């Protein structure tokens, strides 16, 4: 093999590796974005639950209020 042939093969392998790297990077960015969306949504759900608990009372508060009504 001559030097030109080796450098040509190297360029082809390098182009292939860079293409794969770009595809993997795009996929990772997509997955990361999806995970971030999931985490953001779950944080909002947890915040809403905490707010509701403070606004309307927790389960112990509701049990205490419902017990006399249910025992009638």
JORANOR-V693703 format. One record per backbone hydrogen bond with DSSP energy under -1.0 kcal/mol. NH is the residue of the N-H (numbers start at 1). CO is the residue of the C=O. If there is no record, write none. Layout:
[[NH/CO] [NH/CO]]
//
This chain:
[[6/2] [7/3] [8/4] [9/5] [10/6] [11/7] [12/8] [13/9] [14/10] [15/11] [16/12] [17/13] [18/14] [19/15] [20/16] [21/17] [22/18] [23/19] [24/20] [25/21] [26/22] [27/23] [28/24] [29/25] [30/26] [31/27] [32/28] [33/29] [34/30] [35/31] [36/32] [37/33] [38/34] [39/35] [40/36] [41/37] [42/38] [43/39] [44/40] [45/41] [46/42] [47/43] [48/44] [49/45] [50/46] [51/47] [52/48] [53/49] [54/50] [55/51] [56/52] [57/53] [62/58] [63/59] [64/60] [65/61] [66/62] [67/63] [70/66] [71/67]]
//
